[in-house]
């Protein structure tokens, strides 16, 4: 609960800070299997050499999550696609457990333990065990009391280059891997400087886009949380209309009262976790 309160505070602070700025990425267009074009708002002008860092993440679907019968501190995750060797991943707990971990797979994908670089002093993820290409065991600091869980696993793609087209005011990201058809992806802006070397404060740090059968697609400027949560989670979701100053109370009430908006709480909590994820990434870089 302490972690949730902290993340909610960071989320509210981020909203308050960024809401007065107009700088934004208006659209995300998939140009081909290795390139995406970001249409920048008119108040952004970059230099010939782009200064900044962005992450491109792929949403890996988790088909099943269950607590280990013999170890209450362990959750077993079954994935719908293979893990890759030498790849960066981020695992976020949405509900049922509390904790997150960034990890990199090794040359082996069988019975490999990967410790969390951020050692938890209370409930959190201690390590992940890669049992095979589609099975992860997540070990927590303490025994878990819940029996149902929701996690998000994000795979990081390697950004090879960032190229600015001043005539069209577009920023092109080129990746080492290839985009796959009909998948959800996310762009996280960790830093971006303008032509004068000043850090640009964007309205949003998260941009979601989805590839189609032809690997062409455009996504609205705001992150689509619906695209990243399962249909079951959003089946009866209710839109929250509370003011920003009441955001923490709404989230805590939703988590505590399943009859009054559990799905809304899940969406809000996932948004908060992602905001905290970006906050920690930026803080770690400084």
C-alpha positions in Angstrom: 0.0 0.0 0.0 2.9 2.3 0.8 4.3 1.9 -2.8 0.9 2.5 -4.3 0.6 5.8 -2.3 4.1 6.9 -3.5 3.3 6.1 -7.1 0.0 7.9 -6.9 1.8 11.0 -5.6 4.3 10.9 -8.4 1.4 10.4 -10.9 -0.5 13.4 -9.6 2.7 15.5 -9.5 3.5 14.6 -13.1 0.0 15.7 -14.2 0.3 19.0 -12.4 3.7 19.7 -13.8 3.1 18.7 -17.5 -0.4 19.9 -17.9 0.7 23.5 -18.7 2.9 22.6 -21.6 1.8 22.2 -25.2 4.8 20.3 -26.5 3.8 16.9 -27.6 4.1 14.0 -30.1 0.9 14.4 -32.2 1.0 11.0 -34.0 3.0 7.8 -34.2 3.2 6.3 -37.7 4.7 2.9 -38.5 6.7 3.5 -41.6 7.9 -0.1 -42.1 9.2 -3.1 -40.2 12.1 -1.2 -38.6 11.1 2.5 -38.5 8.4 4.7 -36.9 7.8 8.4 -37.5 6.8 10.7 -34.7 5.0 13.9 -35.8 6.1 16.6 -33.3 4.0 19.5 -32.3 4.8 22.9 -33.9 6.5 24.3 -30.8 9.2 21.6 -31.0 12.4 22.1 -33.1 15.2 19.6 -32.8 18.8 19.9 -33.9 20.5 18.1 -36.7 21.9 15.7 -34.1 19.1 14.5 -32.0 19.8 14.6 -28.2 17.7 12.4 -26.1 16.7 8.9 -25.2 13.6 6.9 -26.0 12.5 3.4 -25.3 10.4 1.2 -27.6 8.6 -1.6 -25.7 6.6 -4.5 -26.9 3.7 -5.8 -24.8 4.1 -9.5 -24.2 0.9 -11.2 -23.4 0.8 -13.4 -20.2 -1.7 -16.2 -20.7 -1.6 -17.5 -17.2 -0.4 -16.5 -13.7 -0.7 -18.7 -10.7 0.8 -19.0 -7.2 3.2 -21.9 -6.7 1.5 -24.6 -4.6 4.7 -25.3 -2.7 5.9 -21.7 -2.2 3.4 -18.9 -1.4 6.0 -16.3 -2.3 6.3 -17.5 -5.9 4.1 -16.8 -8.9 4.4 -18.8 -12.1 3.8 -16.9 -15.4 3.1 -18.6 -18.7 3.8 -16.4 -21.8 2.2 -16.6 -25.3 5.5 -16.1 -27.1 9.2 -17.0 -26.5 11.6 -15.0 -24.5 14.8 -13.9 -26.4 18.3 -14.3 -25.2 20.2 -11.1 -24.3 17.0 -9.0 -24.3 15.8 -6.4 -21.8 12.5 -6.9 -20.1 10.3 -5.0 -17.5 7.8 -6.9 -15.4 5.2 -4.9 -13.6 2.7 -6.2 -11.0 -0.7 -4.8 -11.6 -2.7 -6.5 -8.9 -2.5 -9.4 -6.5 1.1 -8.6 -5.7 3.4 -5.6 -5.3 6.6 -5.2 -7.1 8.5 -4.6 -10.4 11.7 -5.7 -11.9 13.9 -4.8 -14.9 16.0 -7.8 -16.1 18.1 -8.9 -19.0 18.0 -12.5 -20.2 21.3 -14.4 -20.6 22.5 -16.7 -23.3 20.6 -19.5 -21.7 16.8 -19.6 -21.3 16.6 -22.6 -19.0 16.6 -22.5 -15.2 18.4 -19.1 -14.9 18.0 -16.9 -11.8 18.1 -13.2 -12.3 18.2 -11.1 -9.1 16.5 -7.7 -8.8 19.1 -4.9 -8.9 16.8 -2.9 -6.6 16.8 -5.2 -3.5 13.4 -4.9 -1.8 13.3 -4.3 2.0 9.6 -5.1 2.2 7.2 -6.8 -0.2 8.5 -6.8 -3.7 10.2 -8.9 -6.4 13.4 -10.5 -5.3 14.2 -12.3 -8.5 12.9 -14.0 -11.6 13.7 -17.5 -12.7 13.6 -18.2 -16.4 12.5 -21.8 -16.4 12.2 -22.0 -20.2 11.4 -19.8 -23.2 7.8 -19.3 -22.1 7.8 -19.7 -18.3 8.9 -17.3 -15.7 8.9 -17.8 -11.9 8.6 -14.6 -10.0 9.9 -14.7 -6.4 8.6 -12.2 -3.9 10.1 -10.9 -0.6 7.2 -12.3 1.4 4.4 -14.8 1.0 1.5 -13.7 -1.1 -2.0 -13.7 0.3 -3.9 -13.3 -2.9 -4.7 -16.1 -5.4 -5.4 -14.0 -8.6 -2.8 -11.9 -10.3 -2.3 -9.6 -13.2 1.2 -8.7 -14.5 2.5 -6.8 -17.5 5.7 -7.9 -19.3 7.3 -5.4 -21.6 10.1 -6.3 -24.0 12.6 -3.6 -24.9 13.5 -3.1 -28.5 16.9 -1.6 -29.4 16.7 1.9 -30.8 19.6 2.1 -33.4 19.1 5.7 -34.5 17.0 8.8 -34.1 16.8 11.0 -37.2 15.1 14.4 -37.4 13.3 15.7 -40.6 13.1 19.5 -40.1 11.0 20.1 -43.2 8.2 17.9 -41.9 9.1 18.3 -38.2 9.2 14.5 -37.8 11.4 12.3 -35.6 12.2 8.9 -37.0 13.1 6.0 -34.7 15.0 3.1 -36.2 15.1 -0.2 -34.3 17.5 -3.2 -34.6 14.7 -5.7 -34.4 11.6 -5.8 -36.6 8.1 -4.9 -35.7 5.6 -7.7 -35.8 2.1 -7.5 -37.3 -0.9 -6.9 -35.0 1.0 -6.2 -31.8 0.8 -3.5 -29.2 3.9 -1.3 -28.7 4.8 1.6 -26.5 7.2 4.5 -26.7 8.7 6.0 -23.5 10.3 9.3 -23.8 13.1 9.5 -21.2 14.7 12.7 -22.4 14.6 14.9 -25.5 16.4 18.2 -26.0 15.5 21.0 -28.5 17.8 22.8 -31.0 19.1 25.0 -28.1 19.9 22.0 -25.9 17.0 22.7 -23.6 15.2 19.7 -22.1 11.7 19.4 -23.7 8.8 18.8 -21.3 6.1 16.8 -23.1 2.5 16.6 -22.1 2.8 12.8 -22.2 5.8 10.5 -21.7 4.0 7.4 -22.9 2.8 6.8 -26.5 1.0 3.6 -27.5 0.7 2.3 -31.1 -0.4 -0.8 -32.7 0.8 -2.5 -35.9 -1.7 -3.8 -38.4 -1.6 -6.5 -41.1 0.4 -4.1 -43.3 2.6 -2.8 -40.5 1.1 0.7 -40.9 -0.7 2.5 -38.2 -1.3 5.8 -36.5 -2.1 6.2 -32.8 -3.6 9.2 -30.9 -1.2 11.2 -28.7 -2.5 9.7 -25.5 -1.6 6.3 -24.2 -4.3 3.7 -24.7 -4.5 1.8 -21.4 -7.3 -0.3 -22.8 -4.9 -1.7 -25.4 -2.5 -2.9 -22.7 -5.1 -4.5 -20.3 -6.9 -7.7 -21.0 -10.6 -7.7 -22.2 -11.7 -9.4 -19.0 -10.2 -6.6 -16.9 -12.0 -3.9 -18.9 -15.3 -5.7 -19.4 -17.2 -3.7 -16.8 -14.7 -0.8 -16.4 -16.2 2.5 -15.3 -14.8 5.9 -16.2 -13.7 7.9 -13.2 -14.8 11.5 -13.1 -13.2 12.5 -9.8 -11.0 15.6 -9.5 -7.2 15.3 -9.4 -7.1 16.1 -5.7 -9.3 13.1 -5.0 -7.4 10.7 -7.2 -5.7 8.8 -4.4 -8.9 8.3 -2.5 -10.6 7.0 -5.6 -7.8 4.5 -6.3 -7.7 3.2 -2.8 -11.5 2.8 -2.5 -11.6 1.0 -5.8 -8.9 -1.4 -4.7 -10.7 -2.1 -1.4 -14.3 -2.3 -2.8 -14.7 -4.7 -5.7 -18.4 -3.8 -6.0 -17.6 -0.1 -6.6 -15.2 -0.1 -9.5 -12.4 -2.7 -9.3 -11.8 -2.4 -13.0 -11.5 1.3 -12.8 -8.9 0.8 -10.0 -6.9 -1.6 -12.2 -6.8 0.9 -15.1 -5.8 3.8 -12.7 -3.2 1.6 -10.9 -1.6 0.5 -14.2 -1.4 4.1 -15.3 0.3 5.0 -12.0 2.7 2.1 -12.2 3.8 3.1 -15.7 4.3 6.7 -14.5 6.4 5.5 -11.6 8.3 3.3 -14.0 9.2 6.3 -16.2 10.0 8.4 -13.1 12.5 5.8 -11.9 14.1 5.3 -15.3 14.7 9.1 -15.6 16.0 9.3 -12.0 18.4 6.4 -12.6 19.9 8.1 -15.6 20.8 11.3 -13.7 
